[in-house]
Amino acid sequence: MDHEAVLSFEYDDDQQARRVARSVRPEIGEIGGERTTATLRRDGATVVVEITAADLVALRAGCNTWATLVAVAERTAGTVP
């Protein structure tokens, strides 16, 4: 994999970051394709997604996918007790 992007999402507190991370973590390794891989970690109130890809088209697709997954998790995290 020759290309890499790091998406970093900061939240008001650890609990909100934990909810988002828990929501998207099941997708790690489940999204099809051999051209892109992703890792996820949480550091306090920050969720970090690292995406590696074989080419720039795959990297863009990976970034779009993970940004969308996190956005959905953010919208729903506030409704989860």
C-alpha positions as CSV (number, residue, x, y, z in Angstrom):
1,M,0.0,0.0,0.0
2,D,1.6,3.2,-1.2
3,H,-0.9,5.9,0.0
4,E,-2.1,6.8,3.4
5,A,-4.6,9.2,5.0
6,V,-5.3,9.9,8.7
7,L,-8.7,11.1,9.7
8,S,-8.9,12.6,13.2
9,F,-12.2,13.3,14.9
10,E,-12.2,15.3,18.2
11,Y,-15.1,15.3,20.6
12,D,-16.2,17.2,23.7
13,D,-15.5,14.2,26.0
14,D,-14.2,10.6,26.1
15,Q,-17.7,9.2,26.4
16,Q,-18.8,10.7,23.1
17,A,-15.6,9.5,21.4
18,R,-16.1,6.0,22.8
19,R,-19.6,5.8,21.4
20,V,-18.5,6.8,18.0
21,A,-15.5,4.4,18.0
22,R,-17.8,1.6,19.2
23,S,-20.2,2.3,16.4
24,V,-17.7,2.2,13.6
25,R,-15.3,-0.4,14.9
26,P,-17.3,-3.4,13.6
27,E,-16.6,-2.1,10.0
28,I,-12.9,-2.6,10.3
29,G,-12.0,-5.5,8.1
30,E,-15.6,-5.9,6.9
31,I,-15.6,-3.4,4.0
32,G,-14.8,-5.3,0.9
33,G,-11.8,-4.7,-1.4
34,E,-8.2,-5.5,-1.5
35,R,-7.0,-2.1,-2.4
36,T,-7.7,-0.3,0.9
37,T,-7.3,-1.1,4.6
38,A,-8.2,0.9,7.7
39,T,-7.4,0.9,11.4
40,L,-9.2,2.6,14.2
41,R,-8.0,3.9,17.6
42,R,-9.3,6.1,20.3
43,D,-7.1,8.4,22.3
44,G,-9.2,10.0,25.0
45,A,-11.7,12.3,23.2
46,T,-10.2,11.7,19.8
47,V,-11.0,9.0,17.3
48,V,-8.4,8.3,14.6
49,V,-9.0,6.3,11.4
50,E,-5.8,5.5,9.4
51,I,-6.5,4.5,5.8
52,T,-3.9,2.9,3.5
53,A,-4.5,2.2,-0.2
54,A,-2.8,0.9,-3.2
55,D,-3.8,3.9,-5.3
56,L,-5.3,7.4,-5.0
57,V,-8.7,6.4,-6.3
58,A,-9.0,3.7,-3.6
59,L,-7.7,6.2,-1.0
60,R,-10.3,8.7,-1.9
61,A,-13.0,6.0,-1.7
62,G,-11.8,4.9,1.7
63,C,-11.7,8.4,3.0
64,N,-15.3,9.0,1.8
65,T,-16.5,5.7,3.3
66,W,-15.0,6.3,6.7
67,A,-15.9,10.0,6.9
68,T,-19.5,8.9,6.1
69,L,-19.5,6.1,8.7
70,V,-18.2,8.5,11.4
71,A,-20.8,11.2,10.5
72,V,-23.6,8.7,10.8
73,A,-22.2,7.5,14.2
74,E,-21.9,11.1,15.4
75,R,-25.6,11.8,14.5
76,T,-26.8,8.7,16.3
77,A,-24.4,8.8,19.3
78,G,-26.4,11.6,20.9
79,T,-29.5,9.4,21.0
80,V,-27.9,6.4,22.5
81,P,-28.2,6.3,26.3
